[in-house]
């Protein structure tokens, strides 16, 4: 379920197609180390210098050097435009590091961010860590940058006025163009289709100061959406590793996220075979096949939907225990027109999602018949379901530091 549109990027018009009847927004960052907007280059340039310290021995010992926030450092042979060389003697000699709170850091084997790689997020405290054995003395790409301290609840919408009214910390809009910045929302771009996963778009993302995550292809298993063969998706996804940002897997349709021969199962195997890092799994879920179920009360109907939702998300986690999960599209079924069922379900789903440590973010997909606002003619007044989403209290996306294996 998605819409198509074009955007201007790097002075080149690129056709990008959006997905499931979706919706858009803005950008902000409420950072734990400073209440500054990382989306504003002019403000950010006035911050005190912050560094990632890397060491040539385990346990933060031995010779060390400091790498500046926001810069991509590469080893010998690198050709990345705007990248900086690793300090002399530190190409393929890093064994441990200190990452300050409020920042993330990516280490990779190859100068373009590919090969063995890992991304850490120092969300609640500094991280003092030895690199995993696969990267000890095997790092030729490093990037540290701020990470926004957002809550789990976000907004998926094309109209930025609606996003502002719903007032969640973060949003996405099935688009890779950052058109709007606000003081309250962080934008997460998406490489909707294979034409958006290019070196040019990667360079565009590298040049932005307001993003720290990227969503990948939108329903590549769906012929009416991005419709990408697995092998093509694996190869195009690889291009985006040069950004040094946290990357999400392609978001597939409900039912194709796990199991033998399923699209995402094949993608994850292909990505692993090429040592491609996948930081989180975005999920779409619409309770397909159960839209005609109506129990004796709205609460019972909504709770039945919730139980199926919990089972599905739990199964996804069990199949991909090493990745965090984002539920970027979900509702109690777009064919259900009973707003009360949706509202009960979304509130109870949020309570459950807030309690799951492996769920990092979530955003509701409002059915066409149940929009969150009355629209421009009504001054973007919240509807009942929009008010329900606005009033949901969400927990932090980062309850702990992210230290992968």
PATOR-161164 format. One record per residue: residue in three letters; x, y, z of N, C-alpha, C in turn. Coordinates in steps of 0.1 Angstrom, whole numbers, padded with zeros to 4 digits, always signed. Layout:
alaXYZXYZXYZ...
***
This chain:
unk+0009-0012+0000+0000+0000+0000+0009+0012+0000unk+0011+0019-0011+0020+0030-0011+0018+0039-0023unk+0023+0052-0022+0020+0062-0032+0033+0064-0040unk+0033+0070-0052+0045+0073-0059+0047+0088-0060unk+0059+0092-0060+0062+0106-0062+0077+0107-0066unk+0081+0119-0070+0095+0122-0074+0101+0132-0065unk+0114+0132-0063+0121+0142-0055+0133+0146-0061unk+0139+0157-0057+0151+0163-0062+0162+0160-0052unk+0173+0153-0057+0184+0150-0048+0197+0153-0056unk+0206+0160-0049+0219+0163-0056+0217+0169-0069unk+0207+0177-0071+0204+0184-0083+0200+0175-0094unk+0197+0163-0091+0192+0153-0101+0179+0148-0097unk+0170+0148-0106+0156+0143-0103+0156+0128-0104unk+0152+0122-0093+0152+0108-0093+0138+0103-0089unk+0133+0093-0097+0120+0088-0094+0120+0079-0082unk+0113+0082-0072+0112+0073-0060+0098+0070-0057unk+0095+0058-0053+0081+0054-0051+0079+0051-0037unk+0068+0057-0031+0065+0055-0017+0056+0043-0016unk+0053+0039-0003+0046+0026-0001+0032+0028+0005unk+0028+0018+0012+0015+0016+0018+0008+0030+0021unk-0001+0034+0014-0009+0046+0018-0002+0053+0030unk+0009+0058+0029+0016+0063+0040+0016+0078+0042unk+0025+0082+0051+0025+0096+0054+0038+0102+0060unk+0041+0115+0059+0054+0120+0061+0057+0129+0073unk+0070+0136+0072+0073+0145+0083+0085+0154+0083unk+0092+0155+0094+0101+0165+0099+0114+0159+0105unk+0123+0168+0111+0135+0163+0117+0139+0170+0130unk+0143+0162+0140+0148+0169+0152+0157+0159+0160unk+0163+0164+0170+0172+0156+0178+0172+0162+0192unk+0167+0154+0202+0168+0158+0216+0179+0149+0221unk+0191+0154+0222+0203+0146+0225+0206+0146+0240unk+0211+0135+0245+0213+0134+0259+0225+0142+0264unk+0235+0145+0255+0247+0152+0259+0246+0167+0256unk+0236+0171+0249+0234+0186+0246+0220+0188+0240unk+0213+0198+0245+0200+0200+0239+0202+0209+0227unk+0208+0203+0216+0211+0210+0204+0205+0202+0192unk+0202+0208+0182+0197+0201+0170+0208+0197+0161unk+0210+0184+0160+0220+0180+0150+0216+0182+0136unk+0203+0185+0134+0198+0188+0120+0203+0202+0116unk+0208+0210+0124+0213+0223+0120+0228+0224+0120unk+0233+0225+0108+0248+0225+0106+0254+0237+0113unk+0247+0249+0112+0252+0261+0118+0254+0260+0133unk+0243+0254+0140+0244+0252+0154+0254+0241+0158unk+0254+0230+0150+0263+0220+0153+0278+0224+0152unk+0281+0233+0143+0295+0237+0141+0300+0245+0153unk+0291+0249+0162+0295+0257+0174+0297+0248+0186unk+0294+0235+0184+0296+0226+0196+0311+0224+0199unk+0314+0220+0211+0327+0216+0214+0331+0204+0207unk+0343+0202+0203+0348+0190+0195+0346+0178+0204unk+0340+0167+0198+0338+0154+0205+0346+0144+0197unk+0352+0134+0204+0361+0125+0197+0358+0110+0201unk+0360+0102+0191+0361+0087+0194+0375+0084+0196unk+0379+0078+0207+0393+0074+0209+0395+0059+0206unk+0404+0057+0197+0407+0043+0193+0422+0039+0197unk+0423+0026+0201+0436+0022+0207+0441+0010+0199unk+0454+0008+0200+0461-0003+0193+0463-0015+0201unk+0457-0015+0213+0458-0027+0222+0444-0029+0229unk+0442-0041+0234+0429-0043+0241+0428-0035+0254unk+0415-0033+0258+0413-0027+0271+0416-0012+0271unk+0415-0005+0260+0418+0009+0259+0432+0012+0264unk+0442+0004+0259+0456+0006+0262+0464+0007+0249unk+0476+0010+0251+0485+0011+0239+0484+0025+0232unk+0490+0026+0221+0490+0039+0213+0475+0042+0210unk+0472+0055+0210+0458+0059+0207+0458+0071+0199unk+0446+0073+0193+0444+0086+0185+0429+0089+0186unk+0426+0102+0183+0412+0106+0184+0406+0109+0171unk+0394+0105+0168+0387+0106+0155+0375+0116+0158unk+0374+0126+0150+0364+0136+0152+0350+0132+0148unk+0340+0137+0156+0326+0135+0153+0323+0139+0139unk+0315+0130+0132+0309+0134+0119+0318+0131+0107unk+0331+0128+0109+0340+0126+0098+0341+0111+0095unk+0341+0107+0082+0344+0093+0079+0359+0091+0076unk+0365+0082+0083+0379+0079+0082+0381+0066+0074unk+0390+0066+0065+0393+0054+0057+0408+0051+0057unk+0411+0039+0054+0425+0034+0053+0431+0036+0039unk+0442+0030+0038+0450+0031+0025+0442+0026+0013unk+0442+0034+0002+0434+0029-0010+0420+0035-0011unk+0416+0042+0000+0402+0047-0001+0401+0058-0011unk+0389+0059-0017+0386+0069-0027+0374+0077-0024unk+0368+0075-0012+0355+0082-0008+0356+0097-0008unk+0348+0103-0016+0348+0118-0017+0344+0124-0003unk+0353+0132+0002+0350+0139+0015+0355+0130+0027unk+0360+0118+0025+0365+0110+0036+0379+0115+0039unk+0383+0112+0052+0396+0116+0056+0405+0103+0059unk+0418+0104+0057+0426+0092+0059+0427+0089+0074unk+0427+0076+0078+0430+0073+0092+0443+0078+0096unk+0445+0082+0108+0458+0087+0112+0469+0077+0109unk+0481+0081+0107+0492+0073+0103+0494+0062+0114unk+0495+0050+0109+0497+0038+0118+0485+0032+0124unk+0472+0037+0121+0460+0032+0126+0451+0024+0116unk+0456+0023+0104+0449+0015+0094+0452+0000+0097unk+0441-0008+0101+0442-0022+0104+0451-0024+0116unk+0450-0015+0126+0458-0017+0139+0449-0014+0151unk+0436-0012+0149+0427-0008+0160+0422-0021+0167unk+0423-0021+0181+0418-0032+0188+0407-0028+0198unk+0407-0016+0203+0397-0012+0213+0394+0003+0211unk+0383+0008+0219+0379+0021+0217+0371+0026+0229unk+0370+0040+0229+0361+0046+0239+0351+0055+0231unk+0338+0053+0232+0328+0060+0225+0320+0068+0235unk+0319+0081+0234+0312+0089+0243+0297+0088+0243unk+0290+0090+0254+0275+0089+0254+0269+0099+0245unk+0258+0094+0238+0251+0102+0229+0256+0101+0215unk+0265+0092+0212+0271+0090+0199+0270+0075+0195unk+0271+0073+0182+0272+0059+0176+0285+0059+0168unk+0290+0047+0166+0303+0045+0159+0302+0032+0150unk+0306+0033+0138+0307+0022+0129+0321+0019+0125unk+0325+0006+0127+0338+0001+0123+0336-0009+0111unk+0344-0008+0101+0343-0017+0090+0357-0022+0085unk+0357-0033+0079+0369-0039+0073+0374-0032+0061unk+0365-0028+0052+0370-0022+0039+0368-0007+0039unk+0375+0000+0031+0375+0014+0031+0362+0020+0026unk+0353+0012+0020+0340+0017+0016+0329+0013+0026unk+0333+0008+0038+0323+0004+0048+0317-0010+0046unk+0322-0017+0037+0317-0031+0035+0326-0041+0042unk+0323-0054+0040+0330-0064+0047+0326-0066+0061unk+0333-0072+0069+0330-0073+0083+0328-0059+0089unk+0317-0057+0096+0314-0043+0102+0306-0045+0115unk+0305-0034+0122+0297-0034+0135+0294-0019+0138unk+0283-0017+0144+0279-0004+0148+0274-0004+0163unk+0280+0005+0171+0277+0006+0185+0269+0019+0187unk+0261+0019+0198+0253+0031+0201+0255+0033+0216unk+0261+0044+0220+0264+0047+0234+0252+0056+0239unk+0241+0049+0241+0228+0056+0244+0227+0061+0259unk+0232+0053+0268+0230+0057+0282+0243+0059+0290unk+0254+0056+0284+0267+0058+0290+0278+0057+0280unk+0291+0061+0283+0302+0059+0274+0304+0044+0272unk+0309+0040+0261+0312+0026+0258+0327+0025+0258unk+0333+0016+0266+0347+0012+0265+0347-0002+0261unk+0352-0005+0249+0350-0019+0244+0362-0023+0235unk+0364-0036+0236+0373-0043+0227+0365-0046+0214unk+0371-0045+0203+0365-0049+0190+0363-0064+0190unk+0353-0070+0183+0352-0084+0182+0364-0090+0174unk+0367-0102+0176+0379-0108+0170+0379-0106+0154unk+0368-0106+0148+0367-0105+0133+0372-0091+0129unk+0372-0081+0138+0376-0068+0134+0389-0063+0141unk+0395-0071+0149+0407-0068+0156+0418-0066+0145unk+0425-0055+0145+0435-0052+0135+0430-0054+0121unk+0417-0051+0119+0411-0053+0106+0401-0042+0103unk+0404-0030+0107+0395-0019+0105+0401-0008+0096unk+0394-0005+0085+0399+0005+0075+0388+0015+0073unk+0377+0016+0081+0366+0025+0079+0361+0028+0093unk+0360+0041+0097+0354+0044+0110+0346+0057+0108unk+0334+0057+0114+0326+0069+0115+0319+0070+0128unk+0320+0081+0135+0313+0084+0147+0304+0096+0144unk+0291+0096+0149+0282+0107+0148+0272+0107+0159unk+0265+0118+0161+0255+0119+0172+0243+0110+0169unk+0237+0104+0179+0225+0096+0177+0214+0103+0185unk+0202+0105+0179+0191+0112+0186+0185+0103+0197unk+0182+0110+0208+0176+0103+0220+0161+0104+0218unk+0155+0095+0210+0141+0095+0207+0134+0084+0215unk+0120+0086+0215+0112+0075+0221+0109+0065+0210unk+0103+0054+0213+0100+0043+0204+0089+0048+0194unk+0079+0055+0199+0067+0059+0191+0071+0069+0180unk+0068+0066+0167+0070+0075+0157+0058+0078+0148unk+0060+0085+0137+0049+0088+0128+0053+0084+0113unk+0044+0077+0106+0046+0074+0092+0035+0082+0085unk+0039+0092+0078+0029+0100+0071+0036+0109+0061unk+0029+0112+0049+0034+0120+0039+0033+0135+0042unk+0022+0139+0048+0019+0153+0051+0026+0158+0064unk+0035+0167+0063+0043+0171+0074+0035+0179+0084unk+0024+0184+0080+0015+0191+0090+0009+0181+0099unk+0005+0169+0094+0000+0159+0102+0010+0154+0112unk+0022+0152+0107+0033+0148+0115+0035+0157+0127unk+0035+0170+0124+0037+0180+0135+0026+0179+0145unk+0013+0177+0140+0002+0176+0150+0003+0164+0158unk+0007+0153+0153+0009+0140+0160+0021+0141+0170unk+0031+0149+0166+0041+0152+0176+0049+0141+0182unk+0052+0131+0174+0061+0120+0178+0075+0124+0176unk+0085+0118+0183+0099+0122+0182+0105+0120+0169unk+0100+0110+0161+0107+0107+0149+0096+0103+0138unk+0100+0104+0125+0091+0100+0115+0098+0096+0102unk+0090+0089+0094+0095+0087+0080+0084+0088+0070unk+0087+0089+0057+0077+0092+0048+0079+0084+0034unk+0085+0073+0035+0088+0065+0023+0096+0072+0013unk+0105+0081+0017+0112+0090+0009+0126+0091+0013unk+0135+0095+0004+0149+0097+0008+0154+0111+0008unk+0144+0120+0007+0148+0135+0007+0144+0141+0019unk+0154+0148+0026+0151+0155+0038+0146+0169+0035unk+0133+0171+0035+0128+0184+0030+0125+0193+0042unk+0123+0187+0054+0118+0195+0065+0126+0192+0078unk+0129+0203+0085+0135+0201+0098+0127+0209+0108unk+0125+0203+0120+0118+0210+0130+0126+0208+0143unk+0121+0214+0154+0128+0212+0167+0123+0200+0174unk+0114+0193+0169+0108+0182+0177+0108+0168+0170unk+0112+0167+0157+0111+0154+0151+0124+0150+0143unk+0128+0138+0144+0139+0133+0137+0134+0125+0124unk+0140+0128+0113+0137+0122+0100+0145+0109+0098unk+0138+0098+0094+0145+0086+0090+0143+0084+0075unk+0153+0086+0066+0150+0084+0052+0149+0069+0048unk+0143+0067+0037+0141+0053+0032+0146+0053+0017unk+0154+0043+0014+0157+0040+0000+0146+0030-0005unk+0135+0036-0009+0123+0029-0012+0125+0018-0022unk+0131+0021-0033+0134+0011-0044+0148+0010-0047unk+0152+0001-0057+0166-0001-0060+0173+0011-0066unk+0165+0020-0073+0171+0032-0079+0175+0042-0068unk+0171+0041-0056+0175+0050-0045+0187+0045-0038unk+0191+0033-0040+0203+0027-0033+0215+0028-0043unk+0220+0041-0044+0231+0043-0053+0242+0051-0046unk+0253+0051-0052+0265+0059-0046+0261+0073-0044unk+0253+0079-0053+0250+0093-0052+0241+0096-0040unk+0231+0087-0038+0222+0088-0026+0230+0086-0013unk+0239+0076-0013+0248+0074-0002+0256+0086+0002unk+0261+0093-0009+0269+0105-0007+0260+0116-0001unk+0248+0117-0006+0238+0126-0001+0236+0124+0014unk+0233+0112+0018+0231+0109+0032+0243+0113+0041unk+0255+0110+0036+0267+0113+0043+0268+0128+0046unk+0264+0136+0036+0265+0150+0038+0254+0156+0047unk+0244+0149+0051+0234+0154+0060+0238+0153+0074unk+0234+0162+0083+0237+0162+0097+0225+0159+0105unk+0214+0155+0099+0202+0153+0107+0197+0139+0108unk+0205+0129+0103+0200+0115+0103+0211+0106+0109unk+0206+0095+0115+0215+0085+0120+0211+0070+0116unk+0199+0069+0109+0194+0056+0105+0189+0057+0091unk+0189+0046+0084+0183+0045+0071+0173+0033+0070unk+0161+0035+0065+0152+0024+0062+0155+0019+0047unk+0155+0006+0045+0158+0001+0032+0145-0001+0024unk+0145-0010+0014+0135-0011+0004+0121-0014+0010unk+0111-0009+0003+0097-0010+0008+0090-0022+0001unk+0087-0032+0008+0080-0044+0003+0086-0049-0010unk+0099-0052-0011+0105-0057-0023+0098-0071-0028unk+0091-0077-0019+0084-0090-0022+0071-0088-0028unk+0067-0075-0030+0053-0071-0035+0055-0065-0049unk+0048-0071-0059+0049-0066-0072+0043-0052-0074unk+0034-0048-0065+0029-0035-0066+0037-0025-0058unk+0047-0029-0051+0056-0020-0044+0070-0020-0050unk+0081-0021-0043+0094-0019-0049+0098-0031-0058unk+0093-0043-0055+0094-0055-0064+0108-0057-0068unk+0117-0061-0059+0131-0063-0061+0135-0078-0059unk+0141-0084-0068+0147-0098-0066+0156-0098-0054unk+0157-0109-0047+0166-0109-0035+0180-0106-0039unk+0186-0112-0049+0200-0110-0052+0203-0095-0055unk+0193-0089-0063+0195-0075-0066+0195-0066-0053unk+0185-0070-0044+0184-0062-0032+0197-0064-0023unk+0202-0075-0023+0215-0077-0015+0226-0068-0020unk+0227-0068-0034+0238-0060-0040+0236-0045-0038unk+0223-0041-0039+0220-0026-0038+0221-0022-0023unk+0217-0030-0014+0218-0027+0000+0232-0025+0004unk+0241-0032-0002+0255-0032+0001+0261-0018-0001unk+0256-0011-0011+0260+0003-0015+0259+0012-0003unk+0248+0011+0005+0245+0020+0015+0254+0019+0028unk+0262+0008+0028+0271+0006+0039+0281+0017+0040unk+0284+0024+0029+0294+0034+0029+0290+0046+0037unk+0277+0047+0041+0273+0059+0049+0277+0058+0063unk+0280+0046+0068+0284+0044+0082+0272+0046+0092unk+0260+0047+0086+0247+0048+0094+0242+0035+0098unk+0233+0034+0108+0226+0022+0111+0216+0019+0100unk+0216+0006+0095+0208+0003+0083+0197-0008+0087unk+0185-0006+0082+0174-0016+0084+0173-0025+0072unk+0169-0037+0074+0167-0046+0063+0155-0041+0055unk+0153-0046+0043+0141-0043+0036+0128-0048+0044unk+0118-0040+0043+0105-0043+0050+0096-0051+0041unk+0093-0063+0045+0085-0072+0036+0071-0072+0041unk+0062-0078+0033+0048-0080+0036+0047-0090+0048unk+0036-0089+0055+0033-0098+0065+0033-0112+0059unk+0040-0121+0066+0040-0135+0061+0053-0138+0054unk+0061-0128+0050+0073-0131+0043+0086-0127+0051unk+0084-0126+0064+0095-0121+0072+0104-0133+0077unk+0099-0145+0078+0106-0156+0083+0100-0169+0077unk+0108-0180+0078+0104-0193+0072+0112-0197+0060unk+0113-0209+0057+0120-0215+0046+0115-0209+0033unk+0125-0203+0025+0122-0198+0012+0115-0184+0012unk+0113-0178+0024+0106-0165+0024+0116-0154+0020unk+0111-0143+0015+0119-0133+0009+0130-0128+0019unk+0126-0124+0031+0135-0119+0041+0145-0129+0045unk+0141-0142+0047+0150-0152+0050+0161-0153+0040unk+0157-0153+0027+0167-0154+0017+0176-0142+0016unk+0170-0130+0019+0179-0118+0019+0189-0118+0030unk+0184-0122+0042+0194-0122+0054+0205-0132+0051unk+0202-0143+0045+0212-0153+0042+0222-0147+0032unk+0217-0140+0022+0225-0134+0011+0234-0123+0017unk+0228-0115+0026+0235-0105+0033+0247-0110+0041unk+0244-0121+0049+0254-0127+0057+0265-0133+0049unk+0262-0139+0037+0272-0144+0028+0282-0134+0023unk+0277-0121+0022+0286-0110+0017+0290-0101+0029unk+0289-0106+0041+0293-0099+0053+0286-0085+0054unk+0273-0084+0050+0266-0071+0050+0260-0070+0064unk+0262-0059+0071+0256-0056+0084+0242-0052+0082unk+0233-0058+0091+0219-0055+0092+0216-0051+0106unk+0213-0039+0109+0212-0034+0123+0199-0037+0129unk+0188-0036+0121+0175-0038+0126+0165-0043+0115unk+0154-0049+0120+0144-0055+0111+0131-0047+0111unk+0128-0040+0100+0115-0033+0100+0104-0043+0096unk+0092-0042+0103+0081-0051+0101+0069-0044+0097unk+0061-0051+0087+0048-0046+0084+0038-0057+0088unk+0027-0053+0095+0017-0062+0100+0003-0056+0099unk-0006-0063+0093-0020-0058+0091-0031-0068+0095unk-0028-0078+0102-0038-0088+0106-0045-0093+0094unk-0038-0095+0083-0045-0101+0071-0051-0114+0073unk-0063-0116+0068-0070-0129+0069-0080-0129+0081unk-0079-0119+0089-0088-0119+0100-0097-0106+0101unk-0098-0099+0089-0105-0086+0089-0120-0087+0092unk-0126-0099+0090-0141-0101+0092-0144-0105+0106unk-0134-0108+0114-0137-0113+0127-0143-0101+0136unk-0154-0103+0141-0161-0094+0151-0166-0101+0163unk-0159-0099+0174-0164-0106+0186-0174-0098+0193unk-0178-0103+0205-0190-0097+0211-0188-0082+0216unk-0176-0078+0219-0173-0065+0222-0160-0060+0214unk-0159-0047+0214-0148-0041+0207-0135-0045+0214unk-0135-0045+0227-0123-0049+0235-0119-0063+0232unk-0128-0073+0231-0125-0086+0228-0119-0088+0214unk-0125-0080+0205-0120-0080+0191-0106-0075+0190unk-0104-0063+0197-0090-0057+0197-0080-0066+0204unk-0084-0073+0214-0074-0081+0222-0071-0094+0213unk-0080-0099+0205-0077-0110+0197-0067-0106+0186unk-0069-0094+0181-0059-0088+0171-0046-0087+0178unk-0046-0082+0190-0033-0080+0198-0026-0093+0200unk-0033-0103+0203-0026-0116+0205-0019-0121+0193unk-0026-0120+0181-0020-0124+0168-0007-0115+0165unk-0008-0102+0168+0003-0093+0166+0015-0097+0175unk+0012-0099+0187+0023-0103+0196+0030-0116+0192unk+0022-0125+0187+0028-0138+0183+0037-0136+0171unk+0032-0128+0161+0040-0125+0149+0053-0118+0153unk+0053-0108+0160+0065-0100+0164+0074-0109+0172unk+0069-0117+0181+0078-0126+0188+0085-0136+0179unk+0077-0141+0169+0083-0151+0160+0094-0144+0151unk+0092-0132+0148+0102-0124+0140+0115-0123+0149unk+0113-0119+0161+0125-0118+0170+0132-0131+0172unk+0124-0142+0174+0131-0155+0175+0139-0159+0163unk+0135-0155+0151+0142-0158+0139+0154-0149+0137unk+0154-0137+0143+0165-0128+0141+0169-0122+0154unk+0174-0130+0164+0176-0125+0177+0188-0115+0178unk+0196-0114+0168+0207-0105+0168+0204-0091+0164unk+0192-0089+0158+0188-0076+0153+0176-0070+0162unk+0177-0056+0163+0165-0049+0169+0154-0049+0159unk+0142-0046+0164+0130-0047+0155+0123-0033+0155unk+0120-0028+0143+0111-0017+0142+0098-0021+0135unk+0086-0017+0141+0074-0020+0134+0069-0007+0127unk+0073-0006+0115+0071+0006+0107+0057+0008+0101unk+0050-0003+0100+0036-0002+0095+0028-0013+0102unk+0018-0009+0109+0009-0019+0115-0004-0013+0119unk-0015-0021+0118-0028-0016+0124-0037-0029+0125unk-0049-0026+0130-0058-0037+0133-0065-0042+0120unk-0060-0039+0109-0065-0042+0095-0071-0030+0089unk-0066-0026+0077-0072-0014+0070-0086-0015+0066unk-0091-0028+0065-0105-0029+0062-0115-0028+0073unk-0109-0028+0086-0118-0026+0097-0121-0011+0099unk-0133-0007+0099-0137+0007+0099-0141+0012+0113unk-0141+0002+0123-0144+0006+0137-0132+0012+0143unk-0133+0026+0145-0122+0033+0151-0119+0028+0165unk-0129+0024+0172-0127+0020+0186-0118+0008+0187unk-0120-0002+0178-0112-0014+0178-0097-0010+0175unk-0095-0001+0166-0081+0004+0163-0075+0011+0175unk-0083+0019+0181-0078+0027+0192-0074+0018+0204unk-0083+0008+0207-0080-0001+0218-0067-0009+0215unk-0067-0014+0202-0055-0022+0198-0043-0014+0199unk-0043-0002+0193-0030+0006+0193-0025+0009+0207unk-0034+0013+0216-0030+0016+0230-0024+0003+0236unk-0031-0008+0235-0025-0020+0241-0013-0025+0235unk-0012-0024+0221+0000-0028+0214+0012-0019+0219unk+0010-0006+0220+0020+0003+0225+0025-0001+0239unk+0016-0005+0248+0020-0009+0261+0030-0021+0260unk+0026-0031+0252+0034-0043+0250+0047-0040+0243unk+0047-0032+0232+0059-0028+0225+0069-0021+0234unk+0064-0012+0243+0072-0004+0252+0080-0014+0261unk+0074-0025+0264+0080-0034+0274+0090-0044+0267unk+0090-0045+0254+0099-0054+0247+0113-0048+0245unk+0123-0053+0251+0136-0046+0250+0142-0047+0235unk+0137-0057+0228+0142-0059+0214+0135-0050+0204unk+0124-0044+0208+0116-0035+0199+0122-0020+0201unk+0127-0015+0190+0134-0002+0191+0125+0010+0187unk+0116+0008+0177+0107+0018+0173+0094+0012+0167unk+0083+0020+0167+0071+0016+0161+0063+0028+0156unk+0055+0026+0145+0047+0037+0140+0034+0031+0134unk+0023+0036+0137+0010+0031+0133+0007+0036+0118unk+0000+0027+0111-0004+0031+0097-0019+0033+0098unk-0023+0045+0097-0037+0049+0098-0044+0045+0085unk-0055+0037+0086-0063+0033+0074-0068+0045+0067unk-0070+0044+0054-0076+0056+0047-0089+0061+0052unk-0097+0051+0057-0111+0055+0062-0110+0061+0076unk-0098+0060+0083-0096+0065+0096-0084+0074+0097unk-0084+0085+0091-0072+0094+0091-0070+0100+0105unk-0058+0104+0108-0055+0109+0121-0059+0124+0123unk-0062+0131+0112-0066+0145+0113-0077+0147+0103unk-0084+0158+0104-0094+0162+0094-0089+0168+0082unk-0076+0171+0081-0070+0176+0069-0069+0191+0069unk-0063+0197+0058-0061+0211+0057-0073+0219+0059unk-0084+0215+0053-0096+0223+0053-0102+0224+0067unk-0098+0214+0076-0103+0215+0090-0092+0220+0099unk-0082+0225+0093-0071+0230+0102-0063+0219+0109unk-0062+0207+0103-0055+0196+0108-0059+0193+0123unk-0072+0192+0125-0077+0189+0138-0076+0174+0140unk-0072+0169+0151-0070+0155+0154-0084+0148+0154unk-0085+0137+0148-0097+0128+0149-0095+0120+0162unk-0105+0112+0165-0105+0103+0176-0092+0094+0176unk-0090+0088+0165-0079+0078+0164-0065+0086+0164unk-0065+0098+0158-0053+0106+0159-0050+0110+0174unk-0060+0114+0181-0059+0118+0195-0054+0106+0203unk-0059+0094+0200-0055+0082+0207-0040+0080+0205unk-0035+0082+0193-0020+0080+0190-0012+0091+0197unk-0017+0103+0196-0010+0114+0203-0008+0111+0218unk-0018+0106+0224-0018+0104+0239-0010+0092+0244unk-0006+0084+0235+0002+0072+0239+0015+0076+0244unk+0018+0071+0256+0031+0074+0262+0041+0063+0258unk+0053+0068+0253+0062+0058+0248+0075+0059+0257unk+0082+0047+0257+0095+0047+0264+0106+0050+0254unk+0118+0052+0259+0130+0055+0251+0133+0044+0241unk+0137+0047+0229+0141+0037+0220+0154+0030+0224unk+0161+0036+0233+0174+0030+0238+0174+0029+0253unk+0170+0017+0258+0170+0015+0272+0184+0011+0277unk+0192+0008+0268+0206+0004+0271+0215+0007+0259unk+0228+0007+0262+0237+0008+0251+0236-0004+0241unk+0238-0001+0228+0238-0012+0218+0252-0016+0215unk+0255-0029+0220+0268-0035+0218+0266-0048+0211unk+0266-0049+0198+0264-0061+0191+0276-0071+0193unk+0274-0083+0188+0284-0093+0189+0294-0091+0177
***
